[in-house]
């Protein structure tokens, strides 16, 4: 899939292209509005992974290719697990993933594109709330606490007029209707982030481990973000979870945090990330974040995904190294983050996080 227009109007691509900062030029790339220099980059860059990034990737790719006309970038939104596998096997130059590689995977190594005995960079460039979406006629929003959300997806709460749902929605006329939970059928970073939230916030109800693969049979399974959204949209009494940029006109859940119910927003999601620490014991360029899904901080939305661009610290061959660095730099730039926010409703990264990401990109060779 190369530069398909998905949910992002052409003006986003052109605006972002004109705003491409000198970070691209520093790597031989060119800002579209810079008449003093032309891009020296050429080649084809292949990425694959998180479907949650799809709309943002299309905006990023459009702007970058406009500024660097001899570069093509192909991104396959095959899902986080598939993207990590593709990168591990050397079939892509970079991966998009809604979770970082874990310690066991890093210890096993075997990254085919990377030089022997070198690590990887994992850059948290896409921050987005995960919306709990539902389809109930005449109802646009519901207030749910973590235990009730966990009970619904665990199959313990099976009807929309259940007392647990009614207790937090006194002014809503709930139907006597069976609940159909929808989950991802593929190995998904969105699923891992969602189940991590369930473990952290309602571990007494959700007794499964956090995992990218749905832990049990039941409900309805659908491939990718678009599959879940389609299944919820086309069903009756359905409920699922998806990157909030894809919620559309579906009903959404305000999640209980502390004593209040918080609706999703980029700002509320970003607040959780900024308050969460980096994972310990990682290489300097591996910026995996340990998101605090159990936070009780006022005004934050804890059901959030942090999605990464993943590349080699040192590539085994020169090949596309400069394109990788230039593209990653644009994505992390203020202009790139603004393009993603407009196309996908994501939360731009903070300046302090950008500094760390820039240092990691500079270390790529």
C-alpha positions, 0 to 999 in steps of 0.5 A, a space after each residue: 500500500 503506497 500513499 493511499 488516501 485514508 481519512 486524511 485530506 490532501 491539504 494535510 499532506 501539502 501543509 505538512 510537506 511545506 513545513 518539513 523541518 531542516 531535520 530532513 535536510 540534515 540527512 540529505 533530505 529536503 523540506 518542500 518549501 526550501 528552494 535553496 536545496 534539493 533532496 539527494 535522497 532516493 530509494 524505496 523504504 519498506 515498513 509494516 506493522 501497527 494498523 493504528 498508525 495507518 492514517 498517520 503513516 499516510 499523512 507522513 508518507 505523503 509529506 515526505 515523498 512530496 519533499 523527497 520525490 525520488 523516495 517511495 515509502 510503502 507501509 503495510 498496516 498488517 498489525 503490530 505482531 506481523 510488523 515485528 515479525 517482518 522486521 525481525 526477518 529482514 523483510 522491512 526496513 522498519 516496523 510500526 508496533 503498538 508495543 515495544 519488543 519485550 526483554 525476552 525477544 530482545 535477548 533472543 536477537 536475530 534482527 536480520 537487517 541489523 549488524 551482528 551484536 547491535 541493538 534496536 531503536 524503539 521510538 514512541 512517536 504515536 500516542 493515542 487513546 484507545 476508545 471503547 466503542 459500542 453500537 446502541 441505538 440512541 446512546 452516544 456515551 456511557 460511563 463505565 468503571 474498570 471492573 464493568 469494562 473488564 466484566 463485559 470483555 471477560 463475558 461475565 456481564 452479558 446484557 446491556 441492562 445489567 445492574 453494573 452498567 445501570 449503576 453508573 448511567 442512571 439517566 440512560 434508558 438501557 435496552 434489554 439486549 445481549 452484549 456482543 464483545 468484539 476483539 482483535 483476531 490478530 496479534 495486536 499491540 492495541 490488544 496488549 495495551 487494552 488488556 494491560 489496562 484491564 490487568 492494572 485497573 481491574 485485575 480482580 475481574 480480568 484474571 488473564 495476563 496482558 497479551 497481544 493475542 486475545 486470551 480466550 474464545 468467545 465474543 466476535 473476533 475481527 482482523 485489524 483495527 478496521 475489522 473491529 470497527 466494522 464489526 461493531 458498526 455493523 452489529 447490534 449491541 456490540 462493543 469493542 476497542 480501537 484506536 480512537 481516531 477510528 471511533 467515528 460516529 460510534 458510541 464511546 465510553 467515559 472511563 472512571 478514573 478516581 472519582 470522575 469519568 473521563 472521556 478520551 482525548 489526545 490531551 488526556 492520553 498524553 498526560 498519562 504518557 508524560 507521567 510514565 517512566 521508561 522501561 529499565 535496562 534498555 539501550 540508550 536508543 530503546 525508548 520503551 515506555 512503561 505506561 501507568 494504566 492504573 493511574 488515579 490522576 485527575 483528568 487523565 485517560 488511562 486506556 492509551 496506546 503508545 505506538 513505536 517506530 522500530 529500526 536498527 541501531 546499526 544496519 548491516 548494510 548502508 542501503 536506506 540508512 539515511 532515508 530511515 533517519 530522515 523519515 524518522 526525524 520528520 515523523 518525530 518533528 513538531 511538523 510531523 506530529 501536527 500532521 498526525 494529530 490532524 489526520 488521526 487525532 493523535 497526541 503530539 509528543 512533548 518536547 522533552 520526549 522529542 529530545 530523547 527521540 532525536 538523540 536516538 535517531 542521531 545514533 542510527 548508523 
